[in-house]
Amino acid sequence: MPWGPNLITGDSSTFEGGTGDWAQIQPFDVFESSPLQAHSGSRSLRLLDGPPVTPRATIELTGPDLIIDKTYRVSIWLKNAVGKINLEFYDAGGEPATPWINMTAPTWTQFSTQLTCVTPGPCVIKLINTDPPSVTSQFVDDVALQKLITERPQYLPLLGVG
Ligand SMILES: [Ca+2]
């Protein structure tokens, strides 16, 4: 599917100079821009929720406004997720078309989820550690939010379009 340019820019996407606009909702032990791993550039976001764990340690990014009835995709690259991390994506009304995916990724792997905006306004992207404790760091890089450019006839999800 043809996706538009990344609507998330700077450190919130690349983590090259910091953690951008990401906020800790339930704190991780480590939440930092790190040179230990990078999917692109030289840094990524390092997350660690070591014991004693924070239940459902969560970070959140408030993204740009979504346009009603338009479809958007959020994607991230994830490495070293031996536990489970959820990627959640909501519109301004908290309406998740596909509310979350579980991610396990020993090597750099791209995950994405999408929704069609029901309530216009700023979207929210969340990463939630759902299976603590993690004894190793997990790394996130290249966060992208893209709008579907060309509306095509809707195919059944089972056809795997996308
Ligand atoms: Ca990077």
Residues whose N, C-alpha, C, O or C-beta is under 5 A from the ligand:
A	BS01	CA	T14 F15 E16 A38 S40 G41 S42 R43 S44 D141
